[in-house]
Amino acid sequence: MRFQLYRTEFCPYCQMARELLDRLGYEYQEIRVELEPHERRVMEERSGRTSVPQIFLGELHIGGYDELAALHRSGDLSRMVDEARGPGA
């Protein structure tokens, strides 16, 4: 299971989210909402938010960078990833 990262090119929080996911070794799909306007609508429908980044693990909405970083600091992010992968993964 990999993350989906809805982002724009010049968003500093998007860059920080990418750097954190990279540092942790998690795979993610980048969705550039300024290049694909229909994806911005999908992001807004999925998250209920209009700001970027918006981060998902499968269908689970993580939130933005602040939520991602807080989950990492608490240790909950790795637990969530392990649960998403399922037993024996």
PyMOL Python script that loads the backbone (N, CA, C, O; Angstrom):
from pymol import cmd

cmd.read_pdbstr("""\
ATOM      1  N   MET A   1       0.854  -1.168   0.000  1.00  0.00           N
ATOM      2  CA  MET A   1       0.000   0.000   0.000  1.00  0.00           C
ATOM      3  C   MET A   1       0.898   1.228   0.000  1.00  0.00           C
ATOM      4  O   MET A   1       1.875   1.296   0.746  1.00  0.00           O
ATOM      5  N   ARG A   2       0.563   2.187  -0.835  1.00  0.00           N
ATOM      6  CA  ARG A   2       1.373   3.395  -0.861  1.00  0.00           C
ATOM      7  C   ARG A   2       0.509   4.624  -0.621  1.00  0.00           C
ATOM      8  O   ARG A   2      -0.718   4.585  -0.709  1.00  0.00           O
ATOM      9  N   PHE A   3       1.185   5.689  -0.320  1.00  0.00           N
ATOM     10  CA  PHE A   3       0.526   6.959  -0.060  1.00  0.00           C
ATOM     11  C   PHE A   3       0.174   7.634  -1.370  1.00  0.00           C
ATOM     12  O   PHE A   3       0.799   7.384  -2.401  1.00  0.00           O
ATOM     13  N   GLN A   4      -0.833   8.492  -1.320  1.00  0.00           N
ATOM     14  CA  GLN A   4      -1.121   9.426  -2.400  1.00  0.00           C
ATOM     15  C   GLN A   4      -0.894  10.811  -1.816  1.00  0.00           C
ATOM     16  O   GLN A   4      -1.413  11.153  -0.754  1.00  0.00           O
ATOM     17  N   LEU A   5      -0.110  11.591  -2.533  1.00  0.00           N
ATOM     18  CA  LEU A   5       0.248  12.934  -2.088  1.00  0.00           C
ATOM     19  C   LEU A   5      -0.259  13.932  -3.112  1.00  0.00           C
ATOM     20  O   LEU A   5       0.317  14.085  -4.189  1.00  0.00           O
ATOM     21  N   TYR A   6      -1.345  14.610  -2.762  1.00  0.00           N
ATOM     22  CA  TYR A   6      -1.862  15.685  -3.614  1.00  0.00           C
ATOM     23  C   TYR A   6      -1.045  16.928  -3.285  1.00  0.00           C
ATOM     24  O   TYR A   6      -0.955  17.329  -2.125  1.00  0.00           O
ATOM     25  N   ARG A   7      -0.448  17.538  -4.315  1.00  0.00           N
ATOM     26  CA  ARG A   7       0.464  18.652  -4.055  1.00  0.00           C
ATOM     27  C   ARG A   7       0.499  19.624  -5.219  1.00  0.00           C
ATOM     28  O   ARG A   7      -0.084  19.391  -6.277  1.00  0.00           O
ATOM     29  N   THR A   8       1.206  20.729  -4.984  1.00  0.00           N
ATOM     30  CA  THR A   8       1.550  21.671  -6.042  1.00  0.00           C
ATOM     31  C   THR A   8       3.064  21.839  -6.046  1.00  0.00           C
ATOM     32  O   THR A   8       3.744  21.448  -5.097  1.00  0.00           O
ATOM     33  N   GLU A   9       3.576  22.413  -7.099  1.00  0.00           N
ATOM     34  CA  GLU A   9       5.022  22.516  -7.293  1.00  0.00           C
ATOM     35  C   GLU A   9       5.711  23.397  -6.250  1.00  0.00           C
ATOM     36  O   GLU A   9       6.787  23.048  -5.763  1.00  0.00           O
ATOM     37  N   PHE A  10       5.107  24.527  -5.904  1.00  0.00           N
ATOM     38  CA  PHE A  10       5.820  25.510  -5.088  1.00  0.00           C
ATOM     39  C   PHE A  10       5.344  25.576  -3.640  1.00  0.00           C
ATOM     40  O   PHE A  10       5.603  26.563  -2.951  1.00  0.00           O
ATOM     41  N   CYS A  11       4.670  24.567  -3.182  1.00  0.00           N
ATOM     42  CA  CYS A  11       4.155  24.522  -1.812  1.00  0.00           C
ATOM     43  C   CYS A  11       5.241  23.985  -0.874  1.00  0.00           C
ATOM     44  O   CYS A  11       5.674  22.844  -1.036  1.00  0.00           O
ATOM     45  N   PRO A  12       5.691  24.783   0.105  1.00  0.00           N
ATOM     46  CA  PRO A  12       6.739  24.301   1.001  1.00  0.00           C
ATOM     47  C   PRO A  12       6.302  23.120   1.868  1.00  0.00           C
ATOM     48  O   PRO A  12       7.113  22.243   2.168  1.00  0.00           O
ATOM     49  N   TYR A  13       5.046  23.087   2.267  1.00  0.00           N
ATOM     50  CA  TYR A  13       4.569  21.960   3.072  1.00  0.00           C
ATOM     51  C   TYR A  13       4.498  20.687   2.239  1.00  0.00           C
ATOM     52  O   TYR A  13       4.704  19.589   2.756  1.00  0.00           O
ATOM     53  N   CYS A  14       4.208  20.835   0.957  1.00  0.00           N
ATOM     54  CA  CYS A  14       4.226  19.671   0.050  1.00  0.00           C
ATOM     55  C   CYS A  14       5.640  19.116  -0.034  1.00  0.00           C
ATOM     56  O   CYS A  14       5.840  17.902   0.005  1.00  0.00           O
ATOM     57  N   GLN A  15       6.612  19.999  -0.150  1.00  0.00           N
ATOM     58  CA  GLN A  15       8.013  19.575  -0.217  1.00  0.00           C
ATOM     59  C   GLN A  15       8.427  18.878   1.077  1.00  0.00           C
ATOM     60  O   GLN A  15       9.120  17.861   1.040  1.00  0.00           O
ATOM     61  N   MET A  16       8.009  19.418   2.215  1.00  0.00           N
ATOM     62  CA  MET A  16       8.353  18.785   3.491  1.00  0.00           C
ATOM     63  C   MET A  16       7.708  17.410   3.616  1.00  0.00           C
ATOM     64  O   MET A  16       8.310  16.485   4.160  1.00  0.00           O
ATOM     65  N   ALA A  17       6.478  17.277   3.111  1.00  0.00           N
ATOM     66  CA  ALA A  17       5.813  15.966   3.142  1.00  0.00           C
ATOM     67  C   ALA A  17       6.575  14.970   2.272  1.00  0.00           C
ATOM     68  O   ALA A  17       6.786  13.825   2.672  1.00  0.00           O
ATOM     69  N   ARG A  18       6.984  15.403   1.091  1.00  0.00           N
ATOM     70  CA  ARG A  18       7.772  14.530   0.212  1.00  0.00           C
ATOM     71  C   ARG A  18       9.067  14.100   0.891  1.00  0.00           C
ATOM     72  O   ARG A  18       9.431  12.925   0.867  1.00  0.00           O
ATOM     73  N   GLU A  19       9.754  15.058   1.494  1.00  0.00           N
ATOM     74  CA  GLU A  19      11.026  14.754   2.151  1.00  0.00           C
ATOM     75  C   GLU A  19      10.842  13.768   3.303  1.00  0.00           C
ATOM     76  O   GLU A  19      11.659  12.866   3.483  1.00  0.00           O
ATOM     77  N   LEU A  20       9.779  13.934   4.079  1.00  0.00           N
ATOM     78  CA  LEU A  20       9.531  13.009   5.187  1.00  0.00           C
ATOM     79  C   LEU A  20       9.221  11.616   4.667  1.00  0.00           C
ATOM     80  O   LEU A  20       9.774  10.635   5.166  1.00  0.00           O
ATOM     81  N   LEU A  21       8.350  11.513   3.678  1.00  0.00           N
ATOM     82  CA  LEU A  21       8.023  10.196   3.107  1.00  0.00           C
ATOM     83  C   LEU A  21       9.261   9.554   2.499  1.00  0.00           C
ATOM     84  O   LEU A  21       9.470   8.350   2.650  1.00  0.00           O
ATOM     85  N   ASP A  22      10.081  10.340   1.814  1.00  0.00           N
ATOM     86  CA  ASP A  22      11.330   9.811   1.250  1.00  0.00           C
ATOM     87  C   ASP A  22      12.267   9.315   2.351  1.00  0.00           C
ATOM     88  O   ASP A  22      12.821   8.219   2.258  1.00  0.00           O
ATOM     89  N   ARG A  23      12.436  10.128   3.389  1.00  0.00           N
ATOM     90  CA  ARG A  23      13.339   9.765   4.481  1.00  0.00           C
ATOM     91  C   ARG A  23      12.893   8.477   5.174  1.00  0.00           C
ATOM     92  O   ARG A  23      13.719   7.677   5.615  1.00  0.00           O
ATOM     93  N   LEU A  24      11.577   8.290   5.262  1.00  0.00           N
ATOM     94  CA  LEU A  24      11.037   7.093   5.909  1.00  0.00           C
ATOM     95  C   LEU A  24      11.002   5.890   4.968  1.00  0.00           C
ATOM     96  O   LEU A  24      10.743   4.765   5.398  1.00  0.00           O
ATOM     97  N   GLY A  25      11.262   6.132   3.691  1.00  0.00           N
ATOM     98  CA  GLY A  25      11.299   5.045   2.721  1.00  0.00           C
ATOM     99  C   GLY A  25       9.933   4.568   2.256  1.00  0.00           C
ATOM    100  O   GLY A  25       9.800   3.445   1.769  1.00  0.00           O
ATOM    101  N   TYR A  26       8.920   5.410   2.400  1.00  0.00           N
ATOM    102  CA  TYR A  26       7.574   5.037   1.973  1.00  0.00           C
ATOM    103  C   TYR A  26       7.355   5.408   0.509  1.00  0.00           C
ATOM    104  O   TYR A  26       7.767   6.474   0.053  1.00  0.00           O
ATOM    105  N   GLU A  27       6.707   4.519  -0.203  1.00  0.00           N
ATOM    106  CA  GLU A  27       6.345   4.805  -1.595  1.00  0.00           C
ATOM    107  C   GLU A  27       5.122   5.706  -1.614  1.00  0.00           C
ATOM    108  O   GLU A  27       4.242   5.607  -0.760  1.00  0.00           O
ATOM    109  N   TYR A  28       5.087   6.586  -2.607  1.00  0.00           N
ATOM    110  CA  TYR A  28       3.926   7.455  -2.737  1.00  0.00           C
ATOM    111  C   TYR A  28       3.739   7.851  -4.191  1.00  0.00           C
ATOM    112  O   TYR A  28       4.677   7.885  -4.987  1.00  0.00           O
ATOM    113  N   GLN A  29       2.495   8.145  -4.497  1.00  0.00           N
ATOM    114  CA  GLN A  29       2.114   8.652  -5.810  1.00  0.00           C
ATOM    115  C   GLN A  29       1.896  10.144  -5.656  1.00  0.00           C
ATOM    116  O   GLN A  29       1.124  10.579  -4.801  1.00  0.00           O
ATOM    117  N   GLU A  30       2.569  10.922  -6.474  1.00  0.00           N
ATOM    118  CA  GLU A  30       2.385  12.370  -6.452  1.00  0.00           C
ATOM    119  C   GLU A  30       1.307  12.750  -7.456  1.00  0.00           C
ATOM    120  O   GLU A  30       1.317  12.310  -8.606  1.00  0.00           O
ATOM    121  N   ILE A  31       0.389  13.570  -6.998  1.00  0.00           N
ATOM    122  CA  ILE A  31      -0.680  14.064  -7.857  1.00  0.00           C
ATOM    123  C   ILE A  31      -0.599  15.581  -7.838  1.00  0.00           C
ATOM    124  O   ILE A  31      -0.917  16.222  -6.836  1.00  0.00           O
ATOM    125  N   ARG A  32      -0.169  16.143  -8.955  1.00  0.00           N
ATOM    126  CA  ARG A  32       0.033  17.594  -9.070  1.00  0.00           C
ATOM    127  C   ARG A  32      -1.282  18.260  -9.456  1.00  0.00           C
ATOM    128  O   ARG A  32      -1.675  18.241 -10.622  1.00  0.00           O
ATOM    129  N   VAL A  33      -1.954  18.846  -8.480  1.00  0.00           N
ATOM    130  CA  VAL A  33      -3.283  19.384  -8.721  1.00  0.00           C
ATOM    131  C   VAL A  33      -3.287  20.643  -9.576  1.00  0.00           C
ATOM    132  O   VAL A  33      -4.320  20.977 -10.156  1.00  0.00           O
ATOM    133  N   GLU A  34      -2.159  21.356  -9.673  1.00  0.00           N
ATOM    134  CA  GLU A  34      -2.145  22.538 -10.543  1.00  0.00           C
ATOM    135  C   GLU A  34      -2.033  22.130 -12.010  1.00  0.00           C
ATOM    136  O   GLU A  34      -2.360  22.916 -12.899  1.00  0.00           O
ATOM    137  N   LEU A  35      -1.576  20.917 -12.262  1.00  0.00           N
ATOM    138  CA  LEU A  35      -1.467  20.418 -13.637  1.00  0.00           C
ATOM    139  C   LEU A  35      -2.695  19.612 -14.057  1.00  0.00           C
ATOM    140  O   LEU A  35      -2.974  19.461 -15.247  1.00  0.00           O
ATOM    141  N   GLU A  36      -3.418  19.100 -13.075  1.00  0.00           N
ATOM    142  CA  GLU A  36      -4.589  18.261 -13.346  1.00  0.00           C
ATOM    143  C   GLU A  36      -5.773  18.776 -12.524  1.00  0.00           C
ATOM    144  O   GLU A  36      -6.047  18.266 -11.438  1.00  0.00           O
ATOM    145  N   PRO A  37      -6.477  19.792 -13.049  1.00  0.00           N
ATOM    146  CA  PRO A  37      -7.558  20.414 -12.280  1.00  0.00           C
ATOM    147  C   PRO A  37      -8.631  19.432 -11.814  1.00  0.00           C
ATOM    148  O   PRO A  37      -9.205  19.622 -10.742  1.00  0.00           O
ATOM    149  N   HIS A  38      -8.908  18.407 -12.578  1.00  0.00           N
ATOM    150  CA  HIS A  38      -9.929  17.452 -12.120  1.00  0.00           C
ATOM    151  C   HIS A  38      -9.442  16.695 -10.886  1.00  0.00           C
ATOM    152  O   HIS A  38     -10.258  16.257 -10.075  1.00  0.00           O
ATOM    153  N   GLU A  39      -8.130  16.536 -10.731  1.00  0.00           N
ATOM    154  CA  GLU A  39      -7.590  15.879  -9.541  1.00  0.00           C
ATOM    155  C   GLU A  39      -7.755  16.759  -8.302  1.00  0.00           C
ATOM    156  O   GLU A  39      -7.905  16.250  -7.192  1.00  0.00           O
ATOM    157  N   ARG A  40      -7.728  18.076  -8.492  1.00  0.00           N
ATOM    158  CA  ARG A  40      -8.002  18.970  -7.358  1.00  0.00           C
ATOM    159  C   ARG A  40      -9.424  18.735  -6.855  1.00  0.00           C
ATOM    160  O   ARG A  40      -9.654  18.697  -5.646  1.00  0.00           O
ATOM    161  N   ARG A  41     -10.378  18.577  -7.770  1.00  0.00           N
ATOM    162  CA  ARG A  41     -11.758  18.306  -7.363  1.00  0.00           C
ATOM    163  C   ARG A  41     -11.859  16.969  -6.640  1.00  0.00           C
ATOM    164  O   ARG A  41     -12.578  16.848  -5.648  1.00  0.00           O
ATOM    165  N   VAL A  42     -11.132  15.959  -7.141  1.00  0.00           N
ATOM    166  CA  VAL A  42     -11.112  14.652  -6.479  1.00  0.00           C
ATOM    167  C   VAL A  42     -10.545  14.797  -5.069  1.00  0.00           C
ATOM    168  O   VAL A  42     -11.103  14.261  -4.111  1.00  0.00           O
ATOM    169  N   MET A  43      -9.433  15.523  -4.945  1.00  0.00           N
ATOM    170  CA  MET A  43      -8.814  15.756  -3.644  1.00  0.00           C
ATOM    171  C   MET A  43      -9.797  16.427  -2.688  1.00  0.00           C
ATOM    172  O   MET A  43      -9.932  16.009  -1.538  1.00  0.00           O
ATOM    173  N   GLU A  44     -10.474  17.453  -3.158  1.00  0.00           N
ATOM    174  CA  GLU A  44     -11.418  18.181  -2.311  1.00  0.00           C
ATOM    175  C   GLU A  44     -12.572  17.283  -1.878  1.00  0.00           C
ATOM    176  O   GLU A  44     -13.014  17.352  -0.731  1.00  0.00           O
ATOM    177  N   GLU A  45     -13.060  16.445  -2.784  1.00  0.00           N
ATOM    178  CA  GLU A  45     -14.147  15.526  -2.430  1.00  0.00           C
ATOM    179  C   GLU A  45     -13.679  14.489  -1.423  1.00  0.00           C
ATOM    180  O   GLU A  45     -14.398  14.169  -0.476  1.00  0.00           O
ATOM    181  N   ARG A  46     -12.480  13.963  -1.622  1.00  0.00           N
ATOM    182  CA  ARG A  46     -11.962  12.922  -0.732  1.00  0.00           C
ATOM    183  C   ARG A  46     -11.635  13.464   0.655  1.00  0.00           C
ATOM    184  O   ARG A  46     -11.890  12.801   1.660  1.00  0.00           O
ATOM    185  N   SER A  47     -11.071  14.669   0.707  1.00  0.00           N
ATOM    186  CA  SER A  47     -10.561  15.191   1.972  1.00  0.00           C
ATOM    187  C   SER A  47     -11.495  16.180   2.655  1.00  0.00           C
ATOM    188  O   SER A  47     -11.434  16.361   3.871  1.00  0.00           O
ATOM    189  N   GLY A  48     -12.351  16.816   1.878  1.00  0.00           N
ATOM    190  CA  GLY A  48     -13.155  17.901   2.434  1.00  0.00           C
ATOM    191  C   GLY A  48     -12.348  19.172   2.632  1.00  0.00           C
ATOM    192  O   GLY A  48     -12.810  20.100   3.295  1.00  0.00           O
ATOM    193  N   ARG A  49     -11.151  19.228   2.068  1.00  0.00           N
ATOM    194  CA  ARG A  49     -10.257  20.374   2.218  1.00  0.00           C
ATOM    195  C   ARG A  49      -9.830  20.881   0.840  1.00  0.00           C
ATOM    196  O   ARG A  49      -9.866  20.153  -0.151  1.00  0.00           O
ATOM    197  N   THR A  50      -9.426  22.155   0.811  1.00  0.00           N
ATOM    198  CA  THR A  50      -8.991  22.754  -0.453  1.00  0.00           C
ATOM    199  C   THR A  50      -7.490  23.013  -0.491  1.00  0.00           C
ATOM    200  O   THR A  50      -6.945  23.324  -1.550  1.00  0.00           O
ATOM    201  N   SER A  51      -6.815  22.888   0.649  1.00  0.00           N
ATOM    202  CA  SER A  51      -5.387  23.193   0.714  1.00  0.00           C
ATOM    203  C   SER A  51      -4.546  21.959   0.403  1.00  0.00           C
ATOM    204  O   SER A  51      -5.005  20.822   0.519  1.00  0.00           O
ATOM    205  N   VAL A  52      -3.304  22.217   0.007  1.00  0.00           N
ATOM    206  CA  VAL A  52      -2.337  21.147  -0.214  1.00  0.00           C
ATOM    207  C   VAL A  52      -1.217  21.299   0.803  1.00  0.00           C
ATOM    208  O   VAL A  52      -0.970  22.403   1.289  1.00  0.00           O
ATOM    209  N   PRO A  53      -0.544  20.217   1.128  1.00  0.00           N
ATOM    210  CA  PRO A  53      -0.774  18.872   0.626  1.00  0.00           C
ATOM    211  C   PRO A  53      -1.958  18.211   1.323  1.00  0.00           C
ATOM    212  O   PRO A  53      -2.339  18.581   2.434  1.00  0.00           O
ATOM    213  N   GLN A  54      -2.520  17.235   0.645  1.00  0.00           N
ATOM    214  CA  GLN A  54      -3.475  16.309   1.244  1.00  0.00           C
ATOM    215  C   GLN A  54      -2.903  14.922   1.014  1.00  0.00           C
ATOM    216  O   GLN A  54      -2.545  14.565  -0.108  1.00  0.00           O
ATOM    217  N   ILE A  55      -2.821  14.153   2.073  1.00  0.00           N
ATOM    218  CA  ILE A  55      -2.110  12.877   2.042  1.00  0.00           C
ATOM    219  C   ILE A  55      -3.065  11.768   2.439  1.00  0.00           C
ATOM    220  O   ILE A  55      -3.805  11.878   3.417  1.00  0.00           O
ATOM    221  N   PHE A  56      -3.034  10.702   1.664  1.00  0.00           N
ATOM    222  CA  PHE A  56      -3.866   9.524   1.912  1.00  0.00           C
ATOM    223  C   PHE A  56      -2.980   8.292   1.977  1.00  0.00           C
ATOM    224  O   PHE A  56      -1.953   8.207   1.304  1.00  0.00           O
ATOM    225  N   LEU A  57      -3.392   7.353   2.792  1.00  0.00           N
ATOM    226  CA  LEU A  57      -2.806   6.016   2.805  1.00  0.00           C
ATOM    227  C   LEU A  57      -3.938   5.101   2.377  1.00  0.00           C
ATOM    228  O   LEU A  57      -4.815   4.767   3.174  1.00  0.00           O
ATOM    229  N   GLY A  58      -3.914   4.697   1.111  1.00  0.00           N
ATOM    230  CA  GLY A  58      -5.067   3.990   0.561  1.00  0.00           C
ATOM    231  C   GLY A  58      -6.252   4.939   0.577  1.00  0.00           C
ATOM    232  O   GLY A  58      -6.186   6.035   0.022  1.00  0.00           O
ATOM    233  N   GLU A  59      -7.329   4.517   1.211  1.00  0.00           N
ATOM    234  CA  GLU A  59      -8.519   5.378   1.318  1.00  0.00           C
ATOM    235  C   GLU A  59      -8.520   6.206   2.594  1.00  0.00           C
ATOM    236  O   GLU A  59      -9.388   7.060   2.769  1.00  0.00           O
ATOM    237  N   LEU A  60      -7.568   5.971   3.485  1.00  0.00           N
ATOM    238  CA  LEU A  60      -7.503   6.679   4.758  1.00  0.00           C
ATOM    239  C   LEU A  60      -6.886   8.058   4.572  1.00  0.00           C
ATOM    240  O   LEU A  60      -5.760   8.182   4.092  1.00  0.00           O
ATOM    241  N   HIS A  61      -7.627   9.089   4.953  1.00  0.00           N
ATOM    242  CA  HIS A  61      -7.135  10.461   4.847  1.00  0.00           C
ATOM    243  C   HIS A  61      -6.251  10.761   6.046  1.00  0.00           C
ATOM    244  O   HIS A  61      -6.719  10.763   7.184  1.00  0.00           O
ATOM    245  N   ILE A  62      -4.979  11.014   5.790  1.00  0.00           N
ATOM    246  CA  ILE A  62      -4.024  11.366   6.831  1.00  0.00           C
ATOM    247  C   ILE A  62      -4.176  12.831   7.203  1.00  0.00           C
ATOM    248  O   ILE A  62      -4.145  13.183   8.382  1.00  0.00           O
ATOM    249  N   GLY A  63      -4.338  13.681   6.206  1.00  0.00           N
ATOM    250  CA  GLY A  63      -4.415  15.121   6.406  1.00  0.00           C
ATOM    251  C   GLY A  63      -3.300  15.792   5.643  1.00  0.00           C
ATOM    252  O   GLY A  63      -2.906  15.338   4.569  1.00  0.00           O
ATOM    253  N   GLY A  64      -2.792  16.879   6.201  1.00  0.00           N
ATOM    254  CA  GLY A  64      -1.703  17.613   5.583  1.00  0.00           C
ATOM    255  C   GLY A  64      -0.366  17.247   6.201  1.00  0.00           C
ATOM    256  O   GLY A  64      -0.240  16.231   6.884  1.00  0.00           O
ATOM    257  N   TYR A  65       0.625  18.083   5.954  1.00  0.00           N
ATOM    258  CA  TYR A  65       1.960  17.807   6.468  1.00  0.00           C
ATOM    259  C   TYR A  65       1.987  17.761   7.992  1.00  0.00           C
ATOM    260  O   TYR A  65       2.617  16.878   8.573  1.00  0.00           O
ATOM    261  N   ASP A  66       1.316  18.692   8.638  1.00  0.00           N
ATOM    262  CA  ASP A  66       1.358  18.732  10.105  1.00  0.00           C
ATOM    263  C   ASP A  66       0.841  17.426  10.706  1.00  0.00           C
ATOM    264  O   ASP A  66       1.423  16.905  11.657  1.00  0.00           O
ATOM    265  N   GLU A  67      -0.236  16.907  10.159  1.00  0.00           N
ATOM    266  CA  GLU A  67      -0.787  15.641  10.657  1.00  0.00           C
ATOM    267  C   GLU A  67       0.156  14.481  10.371  1.00  0.00           C
ATOM    268  O   GLU A  67       0.348  13.611  11.220  1.00  0.00           O
ATOM    269  N   LEU A  68       0.742  14.466   9.184  1.00  0.00           N
ATOM    270  CA  LEU A  68       1.698  13.419   8.826  1.00  0.00           C
ATOM    271  C   LEU A  68       2.879  13.425   9.790  1.00  0.00           C
ATOM    272  O   LEU A  68       3.273  12.373  10.294  1.00  0.00           O
ATOM    273  N   ALA A  69       3.440  14.591  10.049  1.00  0.00           N
ATOM    274  CA  ALA A  69       4.596  14.704  10.939  1.00  0.00           C
ATOM    275  C   ALA A  69       4.226  14.304  12.364  1.00  0.00           C
ATOM    276  O   ALA A  69       5.011  13.643  13.044  1.00  0.00           O
ATOM    277  N   ALA A  70       3.039  14.698  12.821  1.00  0.00           N
ATOM    278  CA  ALA A  70       2.606  14.341  14.176  1.00  0.00           C
ATOM    279  C   ALA A  70       2.433  12.834  14.305  1.00  0.00           C
ATOM    280  O   ALA A  70       2.812  12.252  15.321  1.00  0.00           O
ATOM    281  N   LEU A  71       1.865  12.200  13.287  1.00  0.00           N
ATOM    282  CA  LEU A  71       1.720  10.739  13.311  1.00  0.00           C
ATOM    283  C   LEU A  71       3.080  10.060  13.353  1.00  0.00           C
ATOM    284  O   LEU A  71       3.260   9.063  14.053  1.00  0.00           O
ATOM    285  N   HIS A  72       4.035  10.596  12.607  1.00  0.00           N
ATOM    286  CA  HIS A  72       5.388  10.038  12.628  1.00  0.00           C
ATOM    287  C   HIS A  72       6.020  10.195  14.008  1.00  0.00           C
ATOM    288  O   HIS A  72       6.582   9.240  14.544  1.00  0.00           O
ATOM    289  N   ARG A  73       5.933  11.385  14.581  1.00  0.00           N
ATOM    290  CA  ARG A  73       6.536  11.624  15.901  1.00  0.00           C
ATOM    291  C   ARG A  73       5.947  10.714  16.970  1.00  0.00           C
ATOM    292  O   ARG A  73       6.662  10.277  17.872  1.00  0.00           O
ATOM    293  N   SER A  74       4.668  10.425  16.882  1.00  0.00           N
ATOM    294  CA  SER A  74       4.007   9.594  17.895  1.00  0.00           C
ATOM    295  C   SER A  74       4.245   8.097  17.679  1.00  0.00           C
ATOM    296  O   SER A  74       3.956   7.286  18.559  1.00  0.00           O
ATOM    297  N   GLY A  75       4.771   7.737  16.506  1.00  0.00           N
ATOM    298  CA  GLY A  75       4.958   6.325  16.182  1.00  0.00           C
ATOM    299  C   GLY A  75       3.744   5.688  15.534  1.00  0.00           C
ATOM    300  O   GLY A  75       3.787   4.529  15.124  1.00  0.00           O
ATOM    301  N   ASP A  76       2.657   6.451  15.441  1.00  0.00           N
ATOM    302  CA  ASP A  76       1.427   5.901  14.872  1.00  0.00           C
ATOM    303  C   ASP A  76       1.506   5.703  13.369  1.00  0.00           C
ATOM    304  O   ASP A  76       0.811   4.843  12.827  1.00  0.00           O
ATOM    305  N   LEU A  77       2.338   6.482  12.682  1.00  0.00           N
ATOM    306  CA  LEU A  77       2.416   6.357  11.231  1.00  0.00           C
ATOM    307  C   LEU A  77       2.919   4.976  10.819  1.00  0.00           C
ATOM    308  O   LEU A  77       2.338   4.341   9.940  1.00  0.00           O
ATOM    309  N   SER A  78       3.983   4.515  11.441  1.00  0.00           N
ATOM    310  CA  SER A  78       4.512   3.194  11.076  1.00  0.00           C
ATOM    311  C   SER A  78       3.510   2.101  11.411  1.00  0.00           C
ATOM    312  O   SER A  78       3.404   1.118  10.677  1.00  0.00           O
ATOM    313  N   ARG A  79       2.773   2.254  12.505  1.00  0.00           N
ATOM    314  CA  ARG A  79       1.728   1.283  12.851  1.00  0.00           C
ATOM    315  C   ARG A  79       0.634   1.267  11.785  1.00  0.00           C
ATOM    316  O   ARG A  79       0.162   0.204  11.382  1.00  0.00           O
ATOM    317  N   MET A  80       0.239   2.451  11.337  1.00  0.00           N
ATOM    318  CA  MET A  80      -0.806   2.543  10.319  1.00  0.00           C
ATOM    319  C   MET A  80      -0.348   1.897   9.010  1.00  0.00           C
ATOM    320  O   MET A  80      -1.119   1.199   8.351  1.00  0.00           O
ATOM    321  N   VAL A  81       0.907   2.135   8.642  1.00  0.00           N
ATOM    322  CA  VAL A  81       1.447   1.537   7.418  1.00  0.00           C
ATOM    323  C   VAL A  81       1.467   0.024   7.547  1.00  0.00           C
ATOM    324  O   VAL A  81       1.073  -0.682   6.619  1.00  0.00           O
ATOM    325  N   ASP A  82       1.923  -0.484   8.695  1.00  0.00           N
ATOM    326  CA  ASP A  82       1.947  -1.932   8.917  1.00  0.00           C
ATOM    327  C   ASP A  82       0.545  -2.521   8.834  1.00  0.00           C
ATOM    328  O   ASP A  82       0.353  -3.574   8.225  1.00  0.00           O
ATOM    329  N   GLU A  83      -0.431  -1.860   9.433  1.00  0.00           N
ATOM    330  CA  GLU A  83      -1.813  -2.351   9.379  1.00  0.00           C
ATOM    331  C   GLU A  83      -2.350  -2.324   7.962  1.00  0.00           C
ATOM    332  O   GLU A  83      -3.080  -3.231   7.561  1.00  0.00           O
ATOM    333  N   ALA A  84      -2.000  -1.292   7.194  1.00  0.00           N
ATOM    334  CA  ALA A  84      -2.477  -1.187   5.817  1.00  0.00           C
ATOM    335  C   ALA A  84      -1.887  -2.280   4.943  1.00  0.00           C
ATOM    336  O   ALA A  84      -2.537  -2.755   4.012  1.00  0.00           O
ATOM    337  N   ARG A  85      -0.664  -2.677   5.239  1.00  0.00           N
ATOM    338  CA  ARG A  85      -0.020  -3.738   4.459  1.00  0.00           C
ATOM    339  C   ARG A  85      -0.657  -5.089   4.732  1.00  0.00           C
ATOM    340  O   ARG A  85      -0.671  -5.963   3.864  1.00  0.00           O
ATOM    341  N   GLY A  86      -1.182  -5.260   5.929  1.00  0.00           N
ATOM    342  CA  GLY A  86      -1.840  -6.513   6.271  1.00  0.00           C
ATOM    343  C   GLY A  86      -0.861  -7.523   6.850  1.00  0.00           C
ATOM    344  O   GLY A  86       0.346  -7.282   6.863  1.00  0.00           O
ATOM    345  N   PRO A  87      -1.372  -8.648   7.326  1.00  0.00           N
ATOM    346  CA  PRO A  87      -0.535  -9.671   7.960  1.00  0.00           C
ATOM    347  C   PRO A  87       0.418 -10.304   6.948  1.00  0.00           C
ATOM    348  O   PRO A  87       0.063 -10.556   5.796  1.00  0.00           O
ATOM    349  N   GLY A  88       1.635 -10.548   7.419  1.00  0.00           N
ATOM    350  CA  GLY A  88       2.621 -11.227   6.594  1.00  0.00           C
ATOM    351  C   GLY A  88       3.259 -10.383   5.521  1.00  0.00           C
ATOM    352  O   GLY A  88       4.030 -10.891   4.707  1.00  0.00           O
ATOM    353  N   ALA A  89       2.945  -9.074   5.505  1.00  0.00           N
ATOM    354  CA  ALA A  89       3.514  -8.206   4.467  1.00  0.00           C
ATOM    355  C   ALA A  89       4.906  -7.751   4.835  1.00  0.00           C
ATOM    356  O   ALA A  89       5.536  -7.015   4.076  1.00  0.00           O
TER     357      ALA A  89
END
""", "prot")
cmd.dss("prot")
cmd.show_as("cartoon", "prot")
cmd.util.cbc("prot")
cmd.orient("prot")
